[in-house]
């Protein structure tokens, strides 16, 4: 069942569909360069697991072979899991 309504006078905007994923990326952040794993993905954001703890607001870069780096900003973190948004939407 899909909820369509308003919250405090604003329309609810559905978030983009998320895709479960499991692929490795090179994560560049202020703390350094680390291997990380993307576990969930949409055109606007991602969830990842990293060996380093990331802080909300942290600007990062994600790299995969044969593709240009993609910039993002961490929005939440819980231990080694974190979620973020892409600076520019990506095509899946």
N, CA, C and O atoms as a CHARMM CRD file, in Angstrom:
* protein
*
  368
    1    1 UNK  N      0.84700  -1.17300   0.00000 PROA 1      0.00000
    2    1 UNK  CA     0.00000   0.00000   0.00000 PROA 1      0.00000
    3    1 UNK  C      0.89000   1.23200   0.00000 PROA 1      0.00000
    4    1 UNK  O      1.80900   1.34300   0.81100 PROA 1      0.00000
    5    2 UNK  N      0.62400   2.12500  -0.88000 PROA 2      0.00000
    6    2 UNK  CA     1.40800   3.34500  -0.99500 PROA 2      0.00000
    7    2 UNK  C      0.69300   4.48300  -0.28700 PROA 2      0.00000
    8    2 UNK  O     -0.48800   4.73200  -0.52800 PROA 2      0.00000
    9    3 UNK  N      1.41400   5.17400   0.58800 PROA 3      0.00000
   10    3 UNK  CA     0.84300   6.30600   1.29900 PROA 3      0.00000
   11    3 UNK  C      1.04900   7.56100   0.47800 PROA 3      0.00000
   12    3 UNK  O      2.17300   7.88800   0.09600 PROA 3      0.00000
   13    4 UNK  N     -0.01400   8.24800   0.21300 PROA 4      0.00000
   14    4 UNK  CA     0.07600   9.52900  -0.47700 PROA 4      0.00000
   15    4 UNK  C     -0.58200  10.55500   0.42100 PROA 4      0.00000
   16    4 UNK  O     -1.76300  10.44200   0.74900 PROA 4      0.00000
   17    5 UNK  N      0.17800  11.54300   0.81300 PROA 5      0.00000
   18    5 UNK  CA    -0.39000  12.52700   1.70300 PROA 5      0.00000
   19    5 UNK  C      0.52400  13.70900   1.88400 PROA 5      0.00000
   20    5 UNK  O      1.44100  13.94600   1.09700 PROA 5      0.00000
   21    6 UNK  N      0.25600  14.43600   2.92600 PROA 6      0.00000
   22    6 UNK  CA     1.03900  15.62800   3.20900 PROA 6      0.00000
   23    6 UNK  C      1.54700  15.55900   4.63900 PROA 6      0.00000
   24    6 UNK  O      0.91400  14.96800   5.51500 PROA 6      0.00000
   25    7 UNK  N      2.68700  16.16600   4.85400 PROA 7      0.00000
   26    7 UNK  CA     3.28300  16.22200   6.16700 PROA 7      0.00000
   27    7 UNK  C      3.57400  17.67600   6.46300 PROA 7      0.00000
   28    7 UNK  O      4.41000  18.29800   5.80700 PROA 7      0.00000
   29    8 UNK  N      2.88700  18.21400   7.44800 PROA 8      0.00000
   30    8 UNK  CA     3.05500  19.61600   7.82700 PROA 8      0.00000
   31    8 UNK  C      2.93600  20.55100   6.62200 PROA 8      0.00000
   32    8 UNK  O      3.73900  21.46900   6.45700 PROA 8      0.00000
   33    9 UNK  N      1.93700  20.31100   5.79400 PROA 9      0.00000
   34    9 UNK  CA     1.68800  21.19700   4.66600 PROA 9      0.00000
   35    9 UNK  C      2.58200  20.96000   3.45800 PROA 9      0.00000
   36    9 UNK  O      2.51700  21.72000   2.49200 PROA 9      0.00000
   37   10 UNK  N      3.41200  19.92600   3.48800 PROA 10     0.00000
   38   10 UNK  CA     4.29700  19.62700   2.34900 PROA 10     0.00000
   39   10 UNK  C      3.93200  18.27100   1.76800 PROA 10     0.00000
   40   10 UNK  O      3.51800  17.36200   2.48800 PROA 10     0.00000
   41   11 UNK  N      4.09100  18.15100   0.46700 PROA 11     0.00000
   42   11 UNK  CA     3.85500  16.86700  -0.16700 PROA 11     0.00000
   43   11 UNK  C      4.98700  15.91500   0.18500 PROA 11     0.00000
   44   11 UNK  O      6.14100  16.32400   0.31400 PROA 11     0.00000
   45   12 UNK  N      4.64400  14.64300   0.33900 PROA 12     0.00000
   46   12 UNK  CA     5.67000  13.62800   0.53800 PROA 12     0.00000
   47   12 UNK  C      6.27500  13.29900  -0.81800 PROA 12     0.00000
   48   12 UNK  O      5.56000  13.00100  -1.77500 PROA 12     0.00000
   49   13 UNK  N      7.58300  13.35600  -0.88800 PROA 13     0.00000
   50   13 UNK  CA     8.27300  13.04500  -2.13200 PROA 13     0.00000
   51   13 UNK  C      8.83900  11.63600  -2.00700 PROA 13     0.00000
   52   13 UNK  O      9.66600  11.38200  -1.13100 PROA 13     0.00000
   53   14 UNK  N      8.40600  10.71900  -2.86700 PROA 14     0.00000
   54   14 UNK  CA     8.91900   9.35800  -2.77000 PROA 14     0.00000
   55   14 UNK  C     10.41100   9.33300  -3.09800 PROA 14     0.00000
   56   14 UNK  O     10.86700  10.00500  -4.02200 PROA 14     0.00000
   57   15 UNK  N     11.15900   8.55000  -2.32800 PROA 15     0.00000
   58   15 UNK  CA    12.58300   8.47000  -2.62200 PROA 15     0.00000
   59   15 UNK  C     12.79800   7.47300  -3.75300 PROA 15     0.00000
   60   15 UNK  O     11.98100   6.57500  -3.95800 PROA 15     0.00000
   61   16 UNK  N     13.89500   7.63100  -4.48500 PROA 16     0.00000
   62   16 UNK  CA    14.15500   6.73800  -5.61900 PROA 16     0.00000
   63   16 UNK  C     14.28600   5.27800  -5.18000 PROA 16     0.00000
   64   16 UNK  O     14.65400   4.98100  -4.04400 PROA 16     0.00000
   65   17 UNK  N     13.97500   4.38600  -6.10600 PROA 17     0.00000
   66   17 UNK  CA    14.10400   2.95900  -5.82200 PROA 17     0.00000
   67   17 UNK  C     15.53700   2.62300  -5.46500 PROA 17     0.00000
   68   17 UNK  O     16.47700   3.14500  -6.06600 PROA 17     0.00000
   69   18 UNK  N     15.70100   1.75500  -4.48900 PROA 18     0.00000
   70   18 UNK  CA    17.03500   1.32800  -4.06000 PROA 18     0.00000
   71   18 UNK  C     17.28700  -0.08500  -4.56100 PROA 18     0.00000
   72   18 UNK  O     16.37400  -0.90400  -4.66300 PROA 18     0.00000
   73   19 UNK  N     18.53800  -0.34200  -4.86700 PROA 19     0.00000
   74   19 UNK  CA    18.94100  -1.63900  -5.37800 PROA 19     0.00000
   75   19 UNK  C     19.95000  -2.23100  -4.40700 PROA 19     0.00000
   76   19 UNK  O     20.94500  -1.58800  -4.07400 PROA 19     0.00000
   77   20 UNK  N     19.69800  -3.46100  -3.95000 PROA 20     0.00000
   78   20 UNK  CA    20.70300  -4.14200  -3.14100 PROA 20     0.00000
   79   20 UNK  C     21.90900  -4.38800  -4.02800 PROA 20     0.00000
   80   20 UNK  O     21.76600  -4.76500  -5.19100 PROA 20     0.00000
   81   21 UNK  N     23.08900  -4.17800  -3.48400 PROA 21     0.00000
   82   21 UNK  CA    24.31200  -4.31200  -4.26800 PROA 21     0.00000
   83   21 UNK  C     25.38600  -4.96500  -3.42400 PROA 21     0.00000
   84   21 UNK  O     25.26400  -5.06300  -2.20300 PROA 21     0.00000
   85   22 UNK  N     26.42300  -5.40400  -4.07600 PROA 22     0.00000
   86   22 UNK  CA    27.57200  -5.95800  -3.39100 PROA 22     0.00000
   87   22 UNK  C     28.77000  -5.83500  -4.32000 PROA 22     0.00000
   88   22 UNK  O     29.10900  -6.76800  -5.04800 PROA 22     0.00000
   89   23 UNK  N     29.41000  -4.65600  -4.28100 PROA 23     0.00000
   90   23 UNK  CA    30.62700  -4.50200  -5.07100 PROA 23     0.00000
   91   23 UNK  C     31.60400  -3.59300  -4.35000 PROA 23     0.00000
   92   23 UNK  O     31.23200  -2.72800  -3.55700 PROA 23     0.00000
   93   24 UNK  N     32.86600  -3.82700  -4.66000 PROA 24     0.00000
   94   24 UNK  CA    33.94100  -3.10400  -3.98900 PROA 24     0.00000
   95   24 UNK  C     34.24100  -1.78800  -4.68100 PROA 24     0.00000
   96   24 UNK  O     34.16400  -1.68300  -5.90500 PROA 24     0.00000
   97   25 UNK  N     34.58500  -0.78400  -3.88500 PROA 25     0.00000
   98   25 UNK  CA    34.96700   0.53800  -4.38000 PROA 25     0.00000
   99   25 UNK  C     36.21100   1.00000  -3.63000 PROA 25     0.00000
  100   25 UNK  O     36.52600   0.49700  -2.55100 PROA 25     0.00000
  101   26 UNK  N     36.89900   1.94900  -4.21000 PROA 26     0.00000
  102   26 UNK  CA    37.97000   2.63500  -3.51300 PROA 26     0.00000
  103   26 UNK  C     37.35300   3.89900  -2.93900 PROA 26     0.00000
  104   26 UNK  O     36.83100   4.73400  -3.67700 PROA 26     0.00000
  105   27 UNK  N     37.41400   4.03600  -1.63300 PROA 27     0.00000
  106   27 UNK  CA    36.83800   5.17300  -0.93100 PROA 27     0.00000
  107   27 UNK  C     37.95400   6.13800  -0.56800 PROA 27     0.00000
  108   27 UNK  O     38.90900   5.76000   0.11100 PROA 27     0.00000
  109   28 UNK  N     37.83900   7.37300  -1.01200 PROA 28     0.00000
  110   28 UNK  CA    38.77900   8.41900  -0.63000 PROA 28     0.00000
  111   28 UNK  C     38.01900   9.39400   0.27100 PROA 28     0.00000
  112   28 UNK  O     36.94700   9.88600  -0.08000 PROA 28     0.00000
  113   29 UNK  N     38.60800   9.65800   1.44700 PROA 29     0.00000
  114   29 UNK  CA    37.99500  10.56600   2.40600 PROA 29     0.00000
  115   29 UNK  C     39.11500  11.31200   3.12700 PROA 29     0.00000
  116   29 UNK  O     40.28700  10.99600   2.92300 PROA 29     0.00000
  117   30 UNK  N     38.78300  12.29400   3.96500 PROA 30     0.00000
  118   30 UNK  CA    39.83100  13.03400   4.66800 PROA 30     0.00000
  119   30 UNK  C     40.77700  12.13900   5.48600 PROA 30     0.00000
  120   30 UNK  O     41.92900  12.50700   5.71400 PROA 30     0.00000
  121   31 UNK  N     40.29800  10.97400   5.92600 PROA 31     0.00000
  122   31 UNK  CA    41.13900  10.07800   6.72500 PROA 31     0.00000
  123   31 UNK  C     42.09600   9.24800   5.86800 PROA 31     0.00000
  124   31 UNK  O     43.01100   8.61800   6.40000 PROA 31     0.00000
  125   32 UNK  N     41.89400   9.24100   4.54400 PROA 32     0.00000
  126   32 UNK  CA    42.77400   8.47300   3.66200 PROA 32     0.00000
  127   32 UNK  C     42.02500   7.73700   2.57600 PROA 32     0.00000
  128   32 UNK  O     40.93400   8.13200   2.16600 PROA 32     0.00000
  129   33 UNK  N     42.63900   6.65000   2.11500 PROA 33     0.00000
  130   33 UNK  CA    42.13400   5.84300   1.01200 PROA 33     0.00000
  131   33 UNK  C     41.88300   4.42600   1.53900 PROA 33     0.00000
  132   33 UNK  O     42.77200   3.83100   2.14900 PROA 33     0.00000
  133   34 UNK  N     40.68900   3.88200   1.31300 PROA 34     0.00000
  134   34 UNK  CA    40.33600   2.57600   1.86300 PROA 34     0.00000
  135   34 UNK  C     39.51700   1.79100   0.85900 PROA 34     0.00000
  136   34 UNK  O     38.83100   2.37600   0.02000 PROA 34     0.00000
  137   35 UNK  N     39.58200   0.47400   0.93700 PROA 35     0.00000
  138   35 UNK  CA    38.65700  -0.37700   0.20600 PROA 35     0.00000
  139   35 UNK  C     37.35100  -0.39300   0.97300 PROA 35     0.00000
  140   35 UNK  O     37.35800  -0.49500   2.19900 PROA 35     0.00000
  141   36 UNK  N     36.23600  -0.29300   0.27900 PROA 36     0.00000
  142   36 UNK  CA    34.91400  -0.30400   0.92000 PROA 36     0.00000
  143   36 UNK  C     33.97700  -1.11600   0.03300 PROA 36     0.00000
  144   36 UNK  O     34.33200  -1.49100  -1.08500 PROA 36     0.00000
  145   37 UNK  N     32.78800  -1.38000   0.54000 PROA 37     0.00000
  146   37 UNK  CA    31.80600  -2.15700  -0.20400 PROA 37     0.00000
  147   37 UNK  C     30.47100  -1.42000  -0.23400 PROA 37     0.00000
  148   37 UNK  O     29.94300  -1.03100   0.80800 PROA 37     0.00000
  149   38 UNK  N     29.93600  -1.23300  -1.42600 PROA 38     0.00000
  150   38 UNK  CA    28.59800  -0.65200  -1.58600 PROA 38     0.00000
  151   38 UNK  C     27.58700  -1.76800  -1.33900 PROA 38     0.00000
  152   38 UNK  O     27.68100  -2.83700  -1.94200 PROA 38     0.00000
  153   39 UNK  N     26.62100  -1.52200  -0.45200 PROA 39     0.00000
  154   39 UNK  CA    25.62600  -2.55000  -0.13500 PROA 39     0.00000
  155   39 UNK  C     24.21800  -2.18700  -0.60800 PROA 39     0.00000
  156   39 UNK  O     23.33000  -3.04000  -0.62900 PROA 39     0.00000
  157   40 UNK  N     24.01600  -0.93800  -0.98200 PROA 40     0.00000
  158   40 UNK  CA    22.69800  -0.46800  -1.39200 PROA 40     0.00000
  159   40 UNK  C     22.91600   0.77000  -2.24400 PROA 40     0.00000
  160   40 UNK  O     23.81500   1.56100  -1.96000 PROA 40     0.00000
  161   41 UNK  N     22.11600   0.95200  -3.27700 PROA 41     0.00000
  162   41 UNK  CA    22.38200   2.01300  -4.23400 PROA 41     0.00000
  163   41 UNK  C     21.08900   2.54300  -4.84800 PROA 41     0.00000
  164   41 UNK  O     20.14900   1.78400  -5.08500 PROA 41     0.00000
  165   42 UNK  N     21.04900   3.84500  -5.10200 PROA 42     0.00000
  166   42 UNK  CA    19.97300   4.46000  -5.88100 PROA 42     0.00000
  167   42 UNK  C     20.62600   5.51700  -6.75800 PROA 42     0.00000
  168   42 UNK  O     21.83600   5.72800  -6.66800 PROA 42     0.00000
  169   43 UNK  N     19.86600   6.17100  -7.58900 PROA 43     0.00000
  170   43 UNK  CA    20.42300   7.20500  -8.45100 PROA 43     0.00000
  171   43 UNK  C     20.90400   8.42000  -7.67800 PROA 43     0.00000
  172   43 UNK  O     21.70300   9.20700  -8.18700 PROA 43     0.00000
  173   44 UNK  N     20.42100   8.57800  -6.45000 PROA 44     0.00000
  174   44 UNK  CA    20.79300   9.74600  -5.64500 PROA 44     0.00000
  175   44 UNK  C     21.67700   9.43000  -4.45100 PROA 44     0.00000
  176   44 UNK  O     22.29600  10.33400  -3.89100 PROA 44     0.00000
  177   45 UNK  N     21.74900   8.16100  -4.04500 PROA 45     0.00000
  178   45 UNK  CA    22.50200   7.86500  -2.83800 PROA 45     0.00000
  179   45 UNK  C     22.99200   6.43600  -2.75100 PROA 45     0.00000
  180   45 UNK  O     22.82000   5.64200  -3.67600 PROA 45     0.00000
  181   46 UNK  N     23.60500   6.12200  -1.62300 PROA 46     0.00000
  182   46 UNK  CA    24.25500   4.83200  -1.44200 PROA 46     0.00000
  183   46 UNK  C     24.35900   4.49400   0.03800 PROA 46     0.00000
  184   46 UNK  O     24.24700   5.36000   0.90500 PROA 46     0.00000
  185   47 UNK  N     24.57400   3.22400   0.29800 PROA 47     0.00000
  186   47 UNK  CA    24.93300   2.73800   1.62400 PROA 47     0.00000
  187   47 UNK  C     26.21000   1.94300   1.43100 PROA 47     0.00000
  188   47 UNK  O     26.33300   1.17800   0.47400 PROA 47     0.00000
  189   48 UNK  N     27.15400   2.12200   2.33300 PROA 48     0.00000
  190   48 UNK  CA    28.41400   1.40700   2.20700 PROA 48     0.00000
  191   48 UNK  C     28.91200   0.90000   3.53800 PROA 48     0.00000
  192   48 UNK  O     28.49200   1.36300   4.59800 PROA 48     0.00000
  193   49 UNK  N     29.81600  -0.06200   3.46600 PROA 49     0.00000
  194   49 UNK  CA    30.50900  -0.59100   4.64100 PROA 49     0.00000
  195   49 UNK  C     31.98500  -0.30300   4.42500 PROA 49     0.00000
  196   49 UNK  O     32.55200  -0.64300   3.38600 PROA 49     0.00000
  197   50 UNK  N     32.60100   0.32700   5.41900 PROA 50     0.00000
  198   50 UNK  CA    33.97300   0.79300   5.31200 PROA 50     0.00000
  199   50 UNK  C     34.78100   0.35900   6.53300 PROA 50     0.00000
  200   50 UNK  O     34.22700   0.23400   7.62500 PROA 50     0.00000
  201   51 UNK  N     36.08700   0.12600   6.36100 PROA 51     0.00000
  202   51 UNK  CA    36.90800  -0.21200   7.52400 PROA 51     0.00000
  203   51 UNK  C     37.13700   0.99100   8.44600 PROA 51     0.00000
  204   51 UNK  O     37.52300   0.82200   9.60200 PROA 51     0.00000
  205   52 UNK  N     36.90200   2.19200   7.93900 PROA 52     0.00000
  206   52 UNK  CA    37.05600   3.38600   8.77100 PROA 52     0.00000
  207   52 UNK  C     35.67400   3.94200   9.10400 PROA 52     0.00000
  208   52 UNK  O     34.72900   3.78300   8.33000 PROA 52     0.00000
  209   53 UNK  N     35.56500   4.58600  10.24200 PROA 53     0.00000
  210   53 UNK  CA    34.30500   5.20100  10.65000 PROA 53     0.00000
  211   53 UNK  C     34.21200   6.57000   9.98500 PROA 53     0.00000
  212   53 UNK  O     35.11500   7.39600  10.11700 PROA 53     0.00000
  213   54 UNK  N     33.12000   6.80100   9.27300 PROA 54     0.00000
  214   54 UNK  CA    32.91300   8.06800   8.56700 PROA 54     0.00000
  215   54 UNK  C     31.97400   8.95900   9.36700 PROA 54     0.00000
  216   54 UNK  O     31.06100   8.47100  10.03300 PROA 54     0.00000
  217   55 UNK  N     32.19600  10.23900   9.30000 PROA 55     0.00000
  218   55 UNK  CA    31.37400  11.20600  10.02000 PROA 55     0.00000
  219   55 UNK  C     30.35200  11.85000   9.08300 PROA 55     0.00000
  220   55 UNK  O     30.68700  12.14900   7.93700 PROA 55     0.00000
  221   56 UNK  N     29.12300  12.07100   9.53600 PROA 56     0.00000
  222   56 UNK  CA    28.15600  12.80300   8.71600 PROA 56     0.00000
  223   56 UNK  C     28.72400  14.16300   8.30800 PROA 56     0.00000
  224   56 UNK  O     29.34800  14.85800   9.11000 PROA 56     0.00000
  225   57 UNK  N     28.49600  14.52700   7.04900 PROA 57     0.00000
  226   57 UNK  CA    29.01900  15.77900   6.50100 PROA 57     0.00000
  227   57 UNK  C     30.34200  15.60700   5.79000 PROA 57     0.00000
  228   57 UNK  O     30.78600  16.50800   5.07900 PROA 57     0.00000
  229   58 UNK  N     30.98000  14.46300   5.97100 PROA 58     0.00000
  230   58 UNK  CA    32.27800  14.16700   5.34700 PROA 58     0.00000
  231   58 UNK  C     32.11200  14.06000   3.82100 PROA 58     0.00000
  232   58 UNK  O     31.21100  13.37300   3.34000 PROA 58     0.00000
  233   59 UNK  N     32.97000  14.73300   3.07900 PROA 59     0.00000
  234   59 UNK  CA    32.95900  14.63800   1.61900 PROA 59     0.00000
  235   59 UNK  C     33.86900  13.49700   1.20300 PROA 59     0.00000
  236   59 UNK  O     34.99500  13.37400   1.68400 PROA 59     0.00000
  237   60 UNK  N     33.36100  12.65300   0.29100 PROA 60     0.00000
  238   60 UNK  CA    34.10300  11.48400  -0.13300 PROA 60     0.00000
  239   60 UNK  C     34.12900  11.37300  -1.64700 PROA 60     0.00000
  240   60 UNK  O     33.43800  12.10500  -2.35600 PROA 60     0.00000
  241   61 UNK  N     34.93800  10.44500  -2.12300 PROA 61     0.00000
  242   61 UNK  CA    34.98400  10.09500  -3.53400 PROA 61     0.00000
  243   61 UNK  C     34.95200   8.57500  -3.61300 PROA 61     0.00000
  244   61 UNK  O     35.65700   7.90000  -2.86300 PROA 61     0.00000
  245   62 UNK  N     34.14200   8.03100  -4.51300 PROA 62     0.00000
  246   62 UNK  CA    34.04400   6.59100  -4.72500 PROA 62     0.00000
  247   62 UNK  C     34.57100   6.27600  -6.11700 PROA 62     0.00000
  248   62 UNK  O     34.22000   6.94000  -7.09200 PROA 62     0.00000
  249   63 UNK  N     35.42300   5.25100  -6.19800 PROA 63     0.00000
  250   63 UNK  CA    36.00700   4.89000  -7.49000 PROA 63     0.00000
  251   63 UNK  C     35.85000   3.40000  -7.75300 PROA 63     0.00000
  252   63 UNK  O     36.03500   2.57000  -6.86300 PROA 63     0.00000
  253   64 UNK  N     35.50600   3.08400  -8.99500 PROA 64     0.00000
  254   64 UNK  CA    35.49800   1.70500  -9.48100 PROA 64     0.00000
  255   64 UNK  C     36.32800   1.68700 -10.75800 PROA 64     0.00000
  256   64 UNK  O     36.43700   2.71300 -11.42800 PROA 64     0.00000
  257   65 UNK  N     36.91800   0.54100 -11.11400 PROA 65     0.00000
  258   65 UNK  CA    37.74500   0.48000 -12.31900 PROA 65     0.00000
  259   65 UNK  C     37.00100   0.93500 -13.57800 PROA 65     0.00000
  260   65 UNK  O     35.81400   0.65800 -13.74800 PROA 65     0.00000
  261   66 UNK  N     37.70800   1.62100 -14.43400 PROA 66     0.00000
  262   66 UNK  CA    37.22800   2.05600 -15.75200 PROA 66     0.00000
  263   66 UNK  C     36.08700   3.06800 -15.71000 PROA 66     0.00000
  264   66 UNK  O     35.39300   3.26200 -16.70800 PROA 66     0.00000
  265   67 UNK  N     35.89000   3.71600 -14.55900 PROA 67     0.00000
  266   67 UNK  CA    34.85100   4.74000 -14.43800 PROA 67     0.00000
  267   67 UNK  C     35.45100   5.95200 -13.74400 PROA 67     0.00000
  268   67 UNK  O     36.35300   5.80200 -12.92000 PROA 67     0.00000
  269   68 UNK  N     34.97000   7.15600 -14.06000 PROA 68     0.00000
  270   68 UNK  CA    35.46900   8.33400 -13.34200 PROA 68     0.00000
  271   68 UNK  C     34.99700   8.32000 -11.88800 PROA 68     0.00000
  272   68 UNK  O     33.95300   7.74100 -11.58700 PROA 68     0.00000
  273   69 UNK  N     35.74900   8.94700 -10.98700 PROA 69     0.00000
  274   69 UNK  CA    35.33300   9.01300  -9.58400 PROA 69     0.00000
  275   69 UNK  C     33.98300   9.72000  -9.43100 PROA 69     0.00000
  276   69 UNK  O     33.63800  10.60700 -10.21200 PROA 69     0.00000
  277   70 UNK  N     33.23900   9.31300  -8.42200 PROA 70     0.00000
  278   70 UNK  CA    31.94100   9.90900  -8.11900 PROA 70     0.00000
  279   70 UNK  C     32.03500  10.52200  -6.73000 PROA 70     0.00000
  280   70 UNK  O     32.46800   9.86300  -5.78400 PROA 70     0.00000
  281   71 UNK  N     31.63000  11.78600  -6.60400 PROA 71     0.00000
  282   71 UNK  CA    31.70200  12.47200  -5.31500 PROA 71     0.00000
  283   71 UNK  C     30.40200  12.33100  -4.55400 PROA 71     0.00000
  284   71 UNK  O     29.31900  12.27600  -5.13700 PROA 71     0.00000
  285   72 UNK  N     30.53300  12.27300  -3.23100 PROA 72     0.00000
  286   72 UNK  CA    29.36600  12.14900  -2.37200 PROA 72     0.00000
  287   72 UNK  C     29.59500  12.81100  -1.02500 PROA 72     0.00000
  288   72 UNK  O     30.69900  13.25600  -0.70900 PROA 72     0.00000
  289   73 UNK  N     28.53600  12.86600  -0.24600 PROA 73     0.00000
  290   73 UNK  CA    28.58000  13.42200   1.10500 PROA 73     0.00000
  291   73 UNK  C     27.89800  12.42500   2.03700 PROA 73     0.00000
  292   73 UNK  O     26.78400  11.97600   1.76600 PROA 73     0.00000
  293   74 UNK  N     28.56200  12.08500   3.12200 PROA 74     0.00000
  294   74 UNK  CA    27.99600  11.15000   4.09700 PROA 74     0.00000
  295   74 UNK  C     26.88600  11.86200   4.87000 PROA 74     0.00000
  296   74 UNK  O     27.08100  12.97200   5.36500 PROA 74     0.00000
  297   75 UNK  N     25.71600  11.21200   4.97300 PROA 75     0.00000
  298   75 UNK  CA    24.57000  11.77900   5.68500 PROA 75     0.00000
  299   75 UNK  C     24.36100  11.14200   7.05700 PROA 75     0.00000
  300   75 UNK  O     23.89100  11.80400   7.98200 PROA 75     0.00000
  301   76 UNK  N     24.70900   9.85800   7.19400 PROA 76     0.00000
  302   76 UNK  CA    24.55800   9.18300   8.47900 PROA 76     0.00000
  303   76 UNK  C     25.63300   8.11000   8.58600 PROA 76     0.00000
  304   76 UNK  O     26.17100   7.64900   7.57900 PROA 76     0.00000
  305   77 UNK  N     25.93400   7.72400   9.80900 PROA 77     0.00000
  306   77 UNK  CA    26.91200   6.66300  10.04500 PROA 77     0.00000
  307   77 UNK  C     26.52600   5.90400  11.30500 PROA 77     0.00000
  308   77 UNK  O     26.04800   6.48700  12.27800 PROA 77     0.00000
  309   78 UNK  N     26.74200   4.59500  11.27200 PROA 78     0.00000
  310   78 UNK  CA    26.49400   3.72200  12.42100 PROA 78     0.00000
  311   78 UNK  C     27.60500   2.67700  12.41400 PROA 78     0.00000
  312   78 UNK  O     27.51600   1.67200  11.70800 PROA 78     0.00000
  313   79 UNK  N     28.64000   2.91600  13.19600 PROA 79     0.00000
  314   79 UNK  CA    29.79300   2.01600  13.18700 PROA 79     0.00000
  315   79 UNK  C     30.48400   2.08900  11.84000 PROA 79     0.00000
  316   79 UNK  O     30.84000   3.17100  11.37200 PROA 79     0.00000
  317   80 UNK  N     30.67200   0.93000  11.21800 PROA 80     0.00000
  318   80 UNK  CA    31.34400   0.89300   9.91700 PROA 80     0.00000
  319   80 UNK  C     30.38100   1.00700   8.74400 PROA 80     0.00000
  320   80 UNK  O     30.81300   0.96800   7.59300 PROA 80     0.00000
  321   81 UNK  N     29.09700   1.14400   9.00700 PROA 81     0.00000
  322   81 UNK  CA    28.11100   1.36600   7.94500 PROA 81     0.00000
  323   81 UNK  C     27.82500   2.85200   7.84300 PROA 81     0.00000
  324   81 UNK  O     27.80900   3.56200   8.85000 PROA 81     0.00000
  325   82 UNK  N     27.60200   3.31600   6.63400 PROA 82     0.00000
  326   82 UNK  CA    27.29400   4.73100   6.42400 PROA 82     0.00000
  327   82 UNK  C     26.42100   4.87100   5.18800 PROA 82     0.00000
  328   82 UNK  O     26.42400   4.01100   4.30800 PROA 82     0.00000
  329   83 UNK  N     25.67900   5.95800   5.13600 PROA 83     0.00000
  330   83 UNK  CA    24.85000   6.26300   3.98600 PROA 83     0.00000
  331   83 UNK  C     25.13900   7.67000   3.52800 PROA 83     0.00000
  332   83 UNK  O     25.45700   8.54800   4.33000 PROA 83     0.00000
  333   84 UNK  N     25.02600   7.87700   2.23900 PROA 84     0.00000
  334   84 UNK  CA    25.31500   9.19900   1.72100 PROA 84     0.00000
  335   84 UNK  C     24.53500   9.50200   0.45700 PROA 84     0.00000
  336   84 UNK  O     23.78500   8.67000  -0.05300 PROA 84     0.00000
  337   85 UNK  N     24.73000  10.69700  -0.02600 PROA 85     0.00000
  338   85 UNK  CA    24.10900  11.15000  -1.26500 PROA 85     0.00000
  339   85 UNK  C     25.20600  11.50700  -2.25300 PROA 85     0.00000
  340   85 UNK  O     26.29200  11.94100  -1.87000 PROA 85     0.00000
  341   86 UNK  N     24.90600  11.31900  -3.52000 PROA 86     0.00000
  342   86 UNK  CA    25.83600  11.72100  -4.56200 PROA 86     0.00000
  343   86 UNK  C     25.73100  13.22800  -4.75200 PROA 86     0.00000
  344   86 UNK  O     24.64200  13.79300  -4.64700 PROA 86     0.00000
  345   87 UNK  N     26.85100  13.87600  -5.03000 PROA 87     0.00000
  346   87 UNK  CA    26.84400  15.31700  -5.29400 PROA 87     0.00000
  347   87 UNK  C     26.02100  15.58600  -6.55200 PROA 87     0.00000
  348   87 UNK  O     25.27100  16.56000  -6.61800 PROA 87     0.00000
  349   88 UNK  N     26.17000  14.71800  -7.54100 PROA 88     0.00000
  350   88 UNK  CA    25.36300  14.76800  -8.76800 PROA 88     0.00000
  351   88 UNK  C     24.72600  13.39900  -8.94900 PROA 88     0.00000
  352   88 UNK  O     25.38400  12.37900  -8.74400 PROA 88     0.00000
  353   89 UNK  N     23.45000  13.36500  -9.33400 PROA 89     0.00000
  354   89 UNK  CA    22.76600  12.09200  -9.53100 PROA 89     0.00000
  355   89 UNK  C     23.52100  11.23000 -10.54800 PROA 89     0.00000
  356   89 UNK  O     24.11800  11.74800 -11.49200 PROA 89     0.00000
  357   90 UNK  N     23.48500   9.91500 -10.34400 PROA 90     0.00000
  358   90 UNK  CA    24.16800   8.99500 -11.25400 PROA 90     0.00000
  359   90 UNK  C     23.14200   8.12400 -11.95600 PROA 90     0.00000
  360   90 UNK  O     22.07400   7.84000 -11.41300 PROA 90     0.00000
  361   91 UNK  N     23.47600   7.70600 -13.16400 PROA 91     0.00000
  362   91 UNK  CA    22.60500   6.79000 -13.91900 PROA 91     0.00000
  363   91 UNK  C     22.98700   5.36500 -13.53700 PROA 91     0.00000
  364   91 UNK  O     24.16600   5.01100 -13.52400 PROA 91     0.00000
  365   92 UNK  N     21.98800   4.55900 -13.23000 PROA 92     0.00000
  366   92 UNK  CA    22.25700   3.16300 -12.86100 PROA 92     0.00000
  367   92 UNK  C     22.13300   2.25800 -14.05100 PROA 92     0.00000
  368   92 UNK  O     22.32500   1.04800 -13.93000 PROA 92     0.00000
